[in-house]
Amino acid sequence: VVFFCFFFIFVVFFFFFFFFFFFESTFLPLCVVIAAILSSYYLGKTSGLHLKSEQQADSSASAAGLFGTAVATMGMLSNLTYVLAMDVFGPITDNAAGIVEMSDCPPETRDMMDRLDAAGNTTKAFTKGFAVGSAGLACFLLFRAFLDIIVEKSAKDGHETITLAQLAVDIVQPEVFCAGLFGGATVFLFVAYAMQAVGDTAADVVTEVRRQFNQIAGIAEGRAKPEYGVCVAIVSQAAIRKMVKPGTLAVLMPVFVAGVFRIVGHVSGNSLLCARCMTSYLVVSSMTAMLVALFLNNSGGAWDNAKKFIESQEGGKNSEAHKAAVTGDTVGDPCKDTAGPSLHVLMKLTATVTMVIGPLIAMP
C-alpha cells in the first residue's frame, strides 16, 4: 500500500510538473515510446521463441525480445498511409491560405482558411511525432545490430572472438562518457547548422524582394508583376547548397569519434574501447535527437498557431501582440519545418554510418 501511495504521488507530481512548464511536450510522447519499447520487448521475450544457434545472441529470450520490438516497429509503420495523408493535409491548407490571402478574397474566407491552416499545423505535428516514435523503435534495434556486427566480424576475421558481454558499455568509464557527450553535442550542432541555413536564405530572399520593389515600379500597386522565379531559384539552390555542412557533420562525426577513441584505446591497451565509445555515441545522440526533435516540432507548431489565433481576434492584426507572434513564428518555422524533421534523418543516418564503419575502425 505504501509503495502504491508513493507511486501515485510520483505520477501526479510529474503529471503537473511537465504540464505546466515549457518543455512539457516532450514528456508524454517519450513515455509512449518507452512503453512501446518495453512492452514489445518483454512480450517477445516471453513469447516462447527460441534460437537454433546461440552464437550471435546472449540468450534466446533476448533475441526473442528484439524480435518483438521489430514486430512493433513494423506494426507502427502499418499506419503509414494515414500518417502520409495527415502530413499532406498541412502543406495543402497552408498553400490554400496563401492563395486566398493574395487573391483579395472576403475576410470570412480568410478566417476559414486560417482555421484549416491551424488544423494542418496540428496534423503535421502529429505526423512528426509519429516519425520520432518510429525512429526511436528502429534505432533501438540498430543499437543491437551494431554490436552483433562487431561480434560477427571478429569471428570471421580470425580475431579473438568477442562476446556481447565483453562489449557491455560502462557509461562511468571516462572515454565512454565523453563519446556520449560528443553524440549529444552533435545533435545541437546539426540543429544550429540547419537553422542558420534557413536564416541566411531568408535574408537573401528579403534582399531580393527589396531590390525588386526598388527597381520595378508598380509592384506595390499591382501594376507590375514581380520576378517570382528569382526568389524560387534562391530558395531552391540554397536548399541543396546549405545542407552540405549539416550532412557532412552527420557523416564525418562518427568517423571522427571512432578514430579518436581507436587511438586512445590503442595507447591505453583497451582493444574494445572504440566499439564501446561508438555505441555510447550512437545511443546518446539518438536519445538527444528524439527529445530535441519533439521539442522543435511541437514548439514550432505552437508558435505558428499562436499567430493565427491572434490574427483571428478582433483587432489582432498589426497589434503589438501580433508583431510579437510574427517574430515567434519566424523562429518557429525553421524549428518545425527544417531542424525538427531533419533530426529523424540524423538518427537513422548516424546509426547507418556507425554500422558501416564499425567493423573497419572499431575492431581490435
N, C-alpha and C positions, 0 to 999 in steps of 0.2 A: 504493500500500500504506500509506504513511504517513497519507494522508488517511482511509482507511477505518479505520485503527487509532484515530486521533483521534476519528472519528465514533462508533466503538464505545464508546470510553471516555466520550464525551459522553453517549450514550444511557444507558449503565449508571449514570453518576453521577446523571442526572436521575431515572432509574427509582427508585433507592434514596432519593434526596433527598426526592422527593414522596411516596413510600410510607411514610415514617417520620415525617412531620410532619402537623400537624393539618389543614392546608388541602389535603391531598393529593387529596381527592375532586374537586377542580375541574380537575385537570391532564389526566387521561386522557379524560374526556368532551369537553373542549375540543380535544384532539388529534384526536378522531374528527370533530368539526365542521370543524376546519381541513382535515383530509384530504378530507372530503366536498366542501368548497367548492373547494379547489384541483383535485382530480381531476375534478369535474364541469365546472369552468370550462375546464380545458385539454383535456378530451375534446371539449367543444363547440367549442372554438377550433380544434381540428384535424379537425373533422368534415367540412369542405368546404362548410359552409353559407355563403351569400353574400347580402348585402342588395342589393336593386334600387336603393335610394337611400342615399346616404351623409350625408344632412343631419342625422340625429338620432343618429349614432354616429360615433366617431372612426375606426372601421375595421370591415370585415365580420367579421374574426376576433374582435374584441372583442364584437360583438353576438352572434356565434355562441357565444362563451363564456358570456355571460349566459343565452342560451337553454339551454345545457347545465345551468347552475345551476338554472334554473327547472324543467327536467325532473327534476332530482334532488330538488327540493323537492316536486314532485307525487308522485314515487316514494316519498318518505318518508311522505307523507300517505296512501298507498295501504294502509298497515298500520293505519289509524285504528281499524278495528273491533276488532282485537286489543288495541290500546292502551286503548280505552274499556273493554273487558272487564276488563283488569288494573286500571284505575283504579277501577271499580265494586267490585271484589273487596275493596279496602281498607275502605271505609266499612261494607260489609255485615258483614265479620268483626269490625270494631270495635263496631258496634251489637250484634251477637250476643254478643260477650264481655260487654258491659254488661248485657244481659238475663240472661245466665247468672249473673252476679255478684249481681244483685238478686233472683234467683229462688230463692236458697238451694239451689242445685244442689250435688251432691257435689264435693269438691275435685278429683277426677280430671277432671271435666267442665270445670272452670275451667282446669285445666292445658292441656287440649286446645285450648280456645278461645284461650288466651294464645299458643300456638304458631301458630294460624291468624292471630291478630291481628298477630303479628310478621311473618308472611309477607305479610300485607296491607300493612303499612308498607313492606316492601321493594318490592312491586309498585307502590305509589303513588310511591315514589322513582324507579322505572324510568320510569313514565309522565311524571313531571315533567321528568326528563332528556330524554325524547323531545320534550316541549314546548319546552324550551330549544333543542334542536338544530334543530327546525323553525323556531322564531322566528329563530335566527341565520341560517339559509339565506334566510328570507324578508326579513329586514332587509338582508342584503347586496344583494338585488335592489332594495329600496326606496331604498337609497342612490343607486343609479344612476338610478332613476326620478325622484328629486327633482332631480338635475342635468339630466336630459332635459326635465323640465317647465320649468325655468328657461330652457333654450335654446329650447324651442318657444315659450314665452311671449314672449321677446324678439323672435323672428322675426315673430310675429303682430301685436304691438302697434306695430310700426313703429320700435322702438328699434334701436340699433346691435346688429347680430347678434352674439350671444355664442357662442363655441365651447366645447367641453368642455375643450380645452387651457387656455383662459383661466380656467376655474373650478377649475384644479388647486389643491388645498389644501396650503399650506405650513405645517406644524404648528409650525415655528420662528417664524413670524410671531406677535408677542405677542398680538394680538387673537384670532387663531385658536386659539392655545394656551389663552387664558383662556376662550373659549367652550367648548372641550373640558372644561375644569375645571368649568364650570357643569353640563355634561352629567353628568359623573361624580358631582358632589355632589348632583344632583337625585335620583339613584338611592338614595343613602343617606338623604336626607331623606324620600323616599317610603316607604322601609322603616321609618324611625323613626315616621312617622305611622301606618302600618298596625299596627305592634306596640304603639304607645301606645293605639290604639283597642281592641285585644284586652285589654290590661291594665286599662284603665278599665272596660270592660264586665264583665270578670271580677270586678272589685272590687264593682261594683253587684250582681252575682248573689250574691256572698258576703254582702253586707249584707242582701239579701232573704232568703237562706236562714237567716241568724241571726235575723232578725225572726220568721220562721215558727216556728223552734224555740222562741223565747221566748214567742210569743203563742198558738201552737196546741199544746195539751198532748197528749202521747201520740204524737208523730211518731217519736221515737226508739224507742219500744216497739212501733211498728207498729199502735197502736190508732186513730190518726188519719191521714187522707190529706193529704199536702202540697198546696199550691196550685201545681201544676206550670205552669199557664197563665201565672202572673205571671212566672216565670223565662223561659219561652219568649217572652213579649211583650217583656221587657227585651232579650233577645238579638236578636230579630227587628228591633226598632226601631233598636237600635244598629248592626246590620249595614248598614243603609241610611244612617242619620244620620252615623255615624263615617267613612264613605267619602267624604263631601263634601270634606274637606280634602285627602286624597291625590289624589282625582280632579281637583280644581281645580288642584292643583300640576302634574299631568301635562299639563293643557290649557293653562294660562297661562304656564308656564315657557318653552316655545319661543317664545311671543309676546313675552315679556319680553326674552329674549336677542336675538331678531330686531330688536325696537325699539331696544334699546340700541346694537347694533352698526350698525344703519342710520344712527343719528345720528352715531356715531363715523366711519363711512365717509363720510358727507356732509361732516363737518368736515375730515377728512383728505384729501378729494378722491379716495377709492378707492371707485368705484361698485360694485365686485363684492365688497367686504369683507363685507357682510351675508350674501350667499349662501355665501361660504366659511365664515364663522363658524357659520351654521346647519348646514352639512354637518359641521363639526367637532363641534358639539353633538350631532348625531344619531348620528354614528359612535361617539364616546366613551361616550355614555350607553348605547348598545346593547351595546357590549363590556363595560362595567362591569356592566350588568344581567345579562348571561349568567353572568359569574363569581360575582356575589353570589347569584343565583338557585340555581346549583348548590350553592354552599356552604350556603345556608339549607335547601334541600330535603334534602340528604344528612345534614347535622349534626342537623337536627330528627328525622329518622327514626332516626338512631343513638342519640340521647338516649332516644327512646321505647322502642326495642328493648333498650337497656341496663337500663331499669327493669323490663321484662318478664323479662329474663334473671335479674335479682336476685330477683324475686318467685318464679321457678320453682325456685330453690335452697332447700335445707333451711334453715329459719330466716332466710330472706331478708326476708320481710315484717316491717315495724316495726323493722328493724335500722338502724344508723347509715348503712350503705351504701344501704339502701332510701330513707331520708329524703333523702340527697343525690341519689339518682336521681330521686326525685319532683320535687325542685327543678329538676333538669336538664330533666325532661320538661315542666315548667311553662314553661320557656324555649323548649324545642324545638317545642312545639305551635304557637305563633304563627309560628315560623320556617318550618315545613314546610307548614302549612295556610293561612297568611294571607300573610305577606310574600313567601315564595318564589314561590308560584304567581301572585301579583298582578304580579310583575315581568315575566312573559310578556305580560301585558296592557299594562304600561307601555311595553315595547319597541315593540309594534305601534301603540299609541296615539300615542306620540311621533313615529313615522315618518309616521303619517297626518296629524296636526296640522301637521307641518312641510311636508308636500307641499301641504296646503290653503292655508296662509298664506304659503308661499314665494313664489308669483307675486305676491301682494299687497304684501309688505313687502320682499322681497329684490331685487326688480327695480331696476335703476339708473334 
